Amino acid sequence: MTLQPLASASLEIQLHTITAIAAFLVGVIQLIARKGTPSHRMRGRIWVALMAVTAVSSLFVNTNCVWGPFGPIHLLTLLTLIMLPIGVISARRGNIGRHARIMTFLFIAALLIAGAFTFIPGRIMHDVVFGTTSTHERCWPVDPDQTTLLQTRIPV
């Protein structure tokens, strides 16, 4: 195991990884801890914020581009950004069953399933865990002088 592939990754990939891991850890606690308590609500706010940052940062992780800088995994990003507020609103309106189903679905789909794909050979997390070395080609930006998508300038 080595953190070198992550340490040498772009800032948006580092941010995405850190917030995803934090969301996973907070999410596990949420799932096993007592529900409806003030601490559950506080952890829930933290989890929603972490998930939102993870989802938004995923828009800048571009390694499997199909539609411009976006790939099929970004459909999950869109779903996450839509479902997070619906889950929060459901809890606030007292529809706890719907809230629980949405948040559990997001934990499974956006963290467990999507997270499992990061361990496919050739991906950064595979290299971190198994100590392998891969080239991590990014399909966006197309200008080789730009090292991160955050440096991309969109013409007006």
trRosetta pair geometry for C-beta under 8 A, 3 or more apart (Angstrom, degrees):
i j d omega theta_ij theta_ji phi_ij phi_ji
1 128 6.6 20 -158 155 77 61
1 129 5.8 -25 -112 -145 92 33
1 130 7.6 15 -88 -46 58 12
1 131 6.0 -86 -60 -55 17 92
2 5 6.9 95 98 -2 95 85
2 127 7.5 -55 67 147 97 78
2 128 6.5 -128 75 -141 53 47
2 131 5.2 88 0 -114 104 76
3 6 5.2 -61 -169 49 69 111
3 7 5.4 74 132 -30 88 105
3 128 6.2 32 -108 -139 41 101
4 7 5.5 -56 -136 39 31 112
4 8 6.1 14 168 -7 67 110
5 8 6.3 -66 -145 45 25 99
5 9 6.5 43 151 -44 62 101
5 124 4.9 178 141 -154 118 78
5 127 4.0 90 -42 102 164 128
5 128 5.4 -120 55 -62 114 74
5 133 7.6 -173 -77 -118 112 57
5 134 7.8 36 -123 42 139 82
5 136 7.5 119 -166 -34 106 135
6 9 5.4 -40 -149 8 36 121
6 13 7.5 -146 -143 125 66 106
6 14 6.4 110 174 -105 84 79
6 17 6.1 -112 -141 88 119 172
6 124 6.1 108 -80 164 67 118
6 125 7.8 50 -72 -88 109 58
6 128 5.4 33 -28 -88 110 128
7 14 7.9 59 -112 -99 28 121
9 13 4.0 -88 154 86 126 134
9 14 5.7 158 84 -51 104 80
9 17 7.7 83 74 -11 152 138
9 124 5.6 26 -80 -129 137 152
9 136 7.2 -25 -111 80 93 165
10 13 4.9 92 59 8 78 102
10 14 7.1 -143 98 -4 40 88
10 60 8.0 -125 112 140 132 108
10 138 8.0 31 -14 -62 139 154
10 147 6.5 173 -104 142 106 84
10 148 4.4 144 -156 -102 128 100
10 149 7.7 89 148 9 160 76
11 14 5.6 -56 -148 38 33 112
11 15 6.2 33 155 -19 67 106
11 148 6.1 2 31 -115 92 158
11 150 6.9 -34 65 12 119 144
12 15 5.6 -49 -143 38 33 112
12 16 6.1 37 155 -22 64 107
12 57 5.5 177 -167 -164 81 89
12 60 3.8 -87 -172 109 157 130
12 61 6.2 -159 124 -61 108 72
12 148 6.1 139 1 -162 108 114
12 149 6.3 -26 9 42 159 103
12 150 6.2 165 -47 -32 118 110
13 16 5.6 -52 -144 37 31 114
13 17 6.2 32 156 -20 64 107
13 61 5.7 105 -95 -106 77 103
13 124 6.6 94 173 3 136 168
14 17 5.8 -57 -147 37 28 110
14 18 6.2 24 159 -16 65 109
15 18 6.0 -58 -144 38 27 107
15 19 6.2 16 163 -9 65 111
15 53 7.2 -104 162 161 104 108
15 57 4.9 -145 105 -129 108 148
16 19 6.4 -64 -145 43 23 102
16 20 6.1 23 158 -20 62 113
16 54 6.1 93 -150 -144 63 63
16 57 4.0 -164 -79 120 83 122
16 58 5.8 114 -132 -73 127 59
16 60 7.6 -159 -49 65 124 93
16 61 5.5 -20 -20 -45 172 132
17 20 5.8 -58 -144 37 26 111
17 21 6.3 23 160 -16 64 107
17 124 7.7 -88 -77 102 137 132
17 125 7.3 171 -123 -76 117 104
18 21 6.0 -57 -149 37 27 107
18 22 6.3 24 155 -15 64 110
19 22 5.6 -54 -143 41 34 112
19 23 6.0 37 156 -22 67 106
19 50 5.0 -180 -170 -162 88 78
19 53 4.6 -126 -140 98 161 112
19 54 4.4 -157 111 -69 112 82
19 57 6.5 127 37 19 137 145
20 23 5.7 -53 -144 37 29 111
20 24 6.4 34 153 -23 62 104
20 50 8.0 159 -80 162 21 100
20 54 4.7 115 -74 -131 71 128
20 111 6.7 164 -167 -123 85 81
20 115 6.6 162 167 -96 124 104
21 24 5.6 -51 -150 32 32 115
21 25 6.5 28 154 -16 64 105
22 25 5.8 -55 -149 37 32 109
22 26 6.2 26 156 -12 67 108
22 50 5.2 -133 100 -137 105 140
23 26 5.9 -56 -141 44 30 107
23 27 5.8 36 156 -25 64 112
23 47 6.0 100 -142 -149 76 69
23 50 3.9 -179 -76 123 91 122
23 51 5.2 117 -135 -68 142 67
23 54 5.6 -63 -9 -25 149 147
23 111 6.2 -143 110 -95 107 126
24 27 5.6 -59 -146 37 25 115
24 28 6.5 29 156 -23 62 101
24 111 5.0 159 -92 -169 84 129
24 115 6.8 67 -84 -85 134 160
25 28 5.9 -48 -150 28 30 110
25 29 6.9 27 152 -13 61 104
26 29 5.8 -57 -156 38 35 112
26 30 6.3 39 147 -23 68 106
26 43 5.7 -179 -169 -170 100 95
26 46 5.7 -134 -144 106 156 111
26 47 4.6 -163 118 -84 125 89
26 50 6.3 131 33 23 142 154
27 30 5.4 -51 -145 34 34 115
27 31 6.3 33 157 -20 66 104
27 47 5.8 115 -73 -136 72 127
27 107 4.7 159 -173 -123 136 114
27 111 6.1 179 39 10 166 172
28 31 5.9 -56 -150 34 30 110
28 32 6.6 4 161 0 65 110
29 32 6.4 -73 -146 47 28 93
29 33 5.4 21 165 -22 71 121
29 43 6.2 -114 100 -157 117 152
30 33 6.2 -56 -124 36 21 106
30 40 6.9 103 -136 -146 77 77
30 43 5.4 -172 -80 123 93 126
30 44 6.5 107 -122 -80 130 70
30 47 6.0 -11 -41 -52 149 156
30 103 7.6 -91 135 152 141 132
30 107 8.0 -152 74 -84 122 142
31 104 7.3 99 -109 -109 107 87
31 107 6.9 144 -61 168 124 173
33 37 7.8 -90 145 36 108 125
33 39 7.3 -92 158 108 146 112
33 40 6.3 -172 108 -91 115 90
33 43 7.4 78 53 36 151 162
34 37 5.4 58 101 -16 105 126
34 40 6.6 -106 97 -55 63 124
35 40 5.4 115 -142 -139 38 162
35 96 7.9 105 154 -168 134 126
35 100 7.8 -8 -131 -94 152 116
36 40 5.9 35 27 55 19 150
36 41 8.0 18 -162 -44 23 93
36 96 7.8 -9 -80 -126 102 142
37 40 4.5 105 51 0 74 102
37 41 7.2 -139 95 -2 43 84
38 41 5.7 -54 -150 37 35 111
38 42 6.3 34 152 -19 68 105
39 42 5.5 -51 -143 38 36 112
39 43 6.2 35 157 -15 67 105
40 43 6.0 -55 -145 41 28 107
40 44 6.1 35 151 -26 62 109
41 44 5.3 -53 -147 34 30 119
41 45 6.7 34 154 -21 63 99
42 45 5.9 -49 -153 30 33 110
42 46 6.7 30 149 -14 63 105
43 46 5.5 -55 -150 39 37 112
43 47 6.0 39 151 -23 69 106
44 47 5.5 -52 -143 36 31 112
44 48 6.3 31 157 -19 65 103
44 88 8.0 144 152 -107 114 84
44 91 7.6 61 168 -48 157 179
44 103 7.7 -47 -136 -125 101 153
45 48 5.9 -52 -146 35 29 109
45 49 6.4 29 154 -16 63 106
46 49 5.8 -58 -151 38 30 111
46 50 6.2 29 153 -17 66 108
47 50 5.7 -56 -146 39 31 110
47 51 6.1 30 156 -18 66 108
47 103 7.9 60 117 -155 138 117
48 51 5.7 -55 -145 39 29 111
48 52 6.3 32 155 -22 64 106
48 84 5.6 126 -149 -168 92 111
48 87 7.7 -166 -103 84 113 117
48 88 6.1 49 -114 -69 156 120
49 52 5.7 -54 -147 34 30 112
49 53 6.5 25 156 -14 64 105
50 53 5.9 -56 -147 39 30 107
50 54 6.1 33 153 -20 65 109
51 54 5.5 -53 -144 38 31 114
51 55 6.2 32 156 -20 65 106
51 80 6.4 -141 167 -179 105 118
51 84 5.9 173 104 -101 126 129
51 106 6.6 33 -149 156 150 132
51 110 6.8 67 -148 112 106 149
52 55 5.8 -54 -146 36 29 110
52 56 6.3 23 158 -13 65 107
52 81 7.1 87 -130 -112 73 76
52 84 6.0 158 -74 147 88 174
53 56 5.9 -55 -141 41 30 106
53 57 5.9 27 160 -17 65 111
54 57 6.0 -59 -142 41 24 108
54 58 6.5 35 154 -32 60 103
54 80 8.0 -76 90 151 96 157
54 110 7.6 113 109 158 129 117
55 58 5.7 -50 -155 21 30 116
55 59 7.8 41 148 -27 57 91
55 77 4.9 139 -164 -149 84 75
55 80 4.4 -157 -101 98 135 132
55 81 5.2 174 140 -59 148 87
55 84 7.6 -130 -4 -27 154 138
55 110 7.3 -35 -81 -155 97 138
56 59 6.0 -40 -172 10 42 115
56 77 7.9 128 -75 -165 24 113
56 81 7.5 93 -65 -89 73 122
57 60 5.9 -59 -168 36 51 107
57 61 7.0 49 139 -23 73 103
58 61 5.3 -53 -149 30 48 113
58 73 7.2 -115 175 128 125 108
58 74 6.8 174 129 -106 105 71
58 77 4.8 -156 86 -93 127 123
59 69 8.0 63 173 112 69 117
59 70 7.5 -30 -144 -96 70 99
59 74 6.6 81 -107 -131 63 113
59 77 6.1 142 -64 175 78 161
60 148 7.5 20 174 177 118 91
60 149 4.5 -165 -152 63 85 134
60 150 6.5 19 -145 -51 142 81
62 65 5.5 29 -176 -67 100 104
62 69 4.7 -60 -112 -173 146 85
62 70 7.3 -74 -116 -78 99 31
62 71 7.3 145 -144 -14 63 103
62 138 5.5 73 84 -166 83 92
62 139 5.7 -110 145 58 98 78
62 140 4.0 -40 126 48 157 104
62 149 6.2 103 5 -67 123 136
63 71 7.5 -48 69 -11 53 150
63 123 7.7 123 111 -116 165 81
63 136 6.8 -61 -113 -177 129 81
63 137 6.7 113 -146 86 83 62
63 138 5.8 -68 -91 -110 65 57
63 139 6.6 117 -147 2 21 91
64 71 3.8 70 97 -120 85 163
64 72 7.1 -47 117 26 124 83
64 73 6.8 86 61 4 125 111
64 139 7.2 112 -81 6 6 134
65 68 6.7 -97 -166 108 113 28
65 69 5.7 -66 -117 -144 120 25
65 70 6.6 78 -134 52 72 21
65 71 5.5 -101 -94 -62 24 91
65 139 3.7 -136 11 96 121 138
65 140 5.5 113 -77 -24 145 108
66 70 6.9 -54 51 102 75 63
66 71 5.0 99 1 -124 94 60
66 72 6.3 49 6 -37 145 74
67 70 4.8 -23 72 70 92 98
67 71 7.5 169 26 -85 75 27
68 140 7.1 55 153 -91 64 145
69 139 7.4 169 -130 96 54 88
69 140 3.6 -147 -117 110 91 178
69 141 7.7 -21 -99 -82 120 50
69 149 6.8 97 -157 -126 147 132
70 74 4.2 -74 -159 35 103 162
71 74 5.8 120 58 -3 51 100
72 75 5.9 -32 -173 6 52 113
73 76 5.6 -43 -173 27 55 114
73 77 7.1 64 132 -22 69 96
73 114 6.5 108 -151 -135 108 107
73 117 7.3 -156 -99 91 128 157
74 77 4.7 -33 -154 24 54 123
74 78 6.7 60 148 -19 69 93
75 78 5.7 -48 -155 34 37 113
75 79 6.4 38 147 -18 65 105
76 79 5.4 -51 -144 39 36 114
76 80 6.1 41 153 -24 66 104
76 109 6.5 -160 -142 148 115 106
76 110 6.0 161 166 -102 113 77
76 114 5.8 174 126 -78 164 132
77 80 5.7 -55 -149 34 28 112
77 81 6.4 21 156 -14 64 108
78 81 6.0 -59 -147 39 29 107
78 82 6.4 24 155 -15 64 109
79 82 5.8 -61 -149 39 30 108
79 83 5.9 16 161 -12 68 116
79 109 7.6 -53 105 122 136 145
79 110 7.9 -159 89 -71 102 108
80 83 6.0 -63 -135 43 25 102
80 84 6.1 36 165 -33 64 103
80 106 6.0 105 -124 -139 82 108
80 110 4.9 84 -91 -97 125 145
81 84 6.3 -34 -135 18 25 114
82 85 7.4 -76 -176 39 29 94
82 86 6.7 17 146 -12 66 119
83 86 5.3 -63 -147 43 42 114
83 87 5.9 46 156 -26 74 104
83 102 5.4 -171 -179 -166 104 108
83 105 7.3 -92 177 88 155 117
83 106 5.8 -178 106 -72 131 116
84 87 5.9 -57 -152 33 27 111
84 88 6.6 23 154 -15 63 106
84 106 6.9 93 -78 -113 71 161
85 88 5.5 -52 -145 38 39 112
85 89 6.0 39 156 -19 70 106
86 89 5.8 -53 -142 40 30 110
86 90 6.2 39 153 -27 63 105
86 102 6.1 -150 100 -136 98 159
87 90 5.6 -50 -148 30 29 116
87 91 6.8 27 155 -16 61 102
87 98 7.8 -158 -120 130 55 79
87 99 5.4 99 -167 -143 69 63
87 102 3.8 -156 -90 104 99 132
87 103 4.9 120 -162 -58 143 81
87 106 7.0 -70 -42 -8 155 138
88 91 6.0 -56 -156 34 33 108
88 92 6.4 28 151 -15 67 108
88 99 7.7 84 -87 -129 14 104
89 92 5.6 -57 -146 40 34 111
89 93 6.1 23 158 -11 68 111
90 93 6.1 -65 -146 44 26 103
90 95 4.4 -81 -167 78 82 106
90 96 7.6 148 140 -85 94 18
90 98 4.2 -126 -155 97 140 109
90 99 4.0 -175 102 -67 111 78
90 102 6.4 135 21 12 151 139
91 94 7.8 52 179 -65 30 16
91 95 7.4 -89 -69 63 24 62
91 96 6.4 58 -119 -104 66 61
91 99 4.0 91 -64 -116 80 153
95 98 4.3 3 140 29 113 118
95 99 6.1 138 98 -23 70 90
96 99 5.2 -53 -143 39 35 118
96 100 6.1 37 157 -22 68 104
97 100 5.9 -54 -147 35 27 109
97 101 6.5 25 155 -16 63 107
98 101 5.8 -56 -147 37 31 110
98 102 6.2 29 157 -18 66 108
99 102 6.1 -60 -148 37 25 108
99 103 6.2 13 161 -9 64 113
100 103 6.2 -61 -140 43 26 103
100 104 5.9 24 161 -17 64 113
101 104 6.0 -59 -142 41 24 108
101 105 6.1 28 157 -22 62 109
102 105 5.7 -57 -149 36 27 113
102 106 6.4 24 155 -17 64 106
103 106 5.7 -51 -146 37 33 111
103 107 6.4 38 152 -22 64 103
104 107 5.6 -51 -148 33 33 114
104 108 6.4 26 155 -13 65 107
105 108 6.0 -61 -148 41 29 105
105 109 5.8 8 164 -3 69 116
106 109 6.2 -60 -127 49 26 98
106 110 5.0 -10 -173 15 68 123
106 111 7.5 59 140 -6 64 95
107 110 7.1 -43 -95 51 10 87
107 111 5.3 -33 -163 32 49 124
107 112 6.8 46 142 -13 66 103
108 111 7.3 -18 -63 53 5 83
108 112 5.0 -36 -149 37 45 126
108 113 6.4 44 151 -16 66 101
109 112 7.4 16 -25 50 11 84
109 113 5.3 -27 -140 34 38 126
109 114 6.8 49 150 -20 54 99
110 113 7.7 25 -23 50 13 89
110 114 5.4 -12 -158 14 34 134
111 114 6.7 -10 -66 51 8 97
111 115 5.3 9 172 -23 47 126
112 115 5.8 -55 -131 40 13 113
112 116 6.5 21 159 -28 56 103
113 116 5.8 -48 -152 24 29 113
113 117 7.3 30 150 -19 59 99
114 117 5.8 -52 -162 27 39 114
114 118 7.5 45 144 -27 63 96
115 118 5.7 -44 -163 16 44 115
115 119 7.9 36 147 -15 63 98
116 119 6.2 -58 -170 28 45 109
117 120 5.8 -14 -170 -17 55 114
117 123 7.5 131 141 -63 63 166
118 123 5.3 -162 -167 143 49 145
118 124 7.2 -38 -171 60 97 77
118 125 4.0 47 143 29 105 140
118 126 7.3 -164 143 -32 56 75
119 123 6.7 -99 -79 66 6 129
119 125 5.5 -69 -79 106 59 109
119 126 5.1 115 -162 -81 44 78
119 129 6.5 -9 -126 30 101 147
120 123 5.1 79 63 -7 76 123
120 126 6.1 -83 79 -53 29 136
121 126 5.3 -178 -103 170 33 161
121 132 7.1 -19 -139 81 85 165
121 134 7.1 154 172 -77 67 142
122 126 6.7 37 36 51 33 146
122 134 4.7 171 -131 -160 43 153
122 136 7.7 141 168 -98 66 63
123 126 4.7 97 60 2 80 106
123 127 7.3 -149 95 -4 44 86
123 134 7.4 26 13 66 16 154
123 136 7.5 70 -144 -115 34 101
124 127 5.7 -59 -156 37 35 111
124 128 6.4 37 149 -23 69 104
124 134 7.9 -129 -81 62 40 113
124 136 5.8 26 -65 -99 89 145
125 128 5.2 -45 -143 32 40 117
125 129 6.2 30 161 -12 69 106
126 129 6.3 -62 -145 43 26 101
126 130 5.7 -19 173 22 66 117
126 132 6.4 -23 131 47 91 122
126 134 7.2 38 81 -4 113 141
127 130 6.8 -71 -121 58 19 82
127 131 7.2 10 -175 -166 54 5
127 132 5.0 -102 -114 72 66 74
127 133 6.3 75 -137 -98 119 28
127 134 5.5 -129 -67 17 121 96
138 141 7.7 23 121 27 119 44
138 149 7.9 -135 173 -50 140 95
139 142 7.7 -6 168 -83 53 74
140 149 6.1 39 121 -100 94 109
140 152 7.7 -7 164 -74 91 147
141 146 4.3 0 64 81 140 140
141 149 5.9 152 -35 -108 89 60
141 151 7.3 -96 1 76 148 87
141 152 4.7 173 -81 -88 132 109
143 146 4.6 70 82 3 102 106
143 152 7.8 147 31 -112 115 78
146 149 7.6 72 146 -94 123 27
146 151 4.6 -174 -148 89 96 119
146 152 6.0 66 -167 -76 159 65
147 151 6.6 64 45 10 63 146
148 151 5.2 103 65 -3 76 98
149 152 5.3 -23 -168 -9 54 120
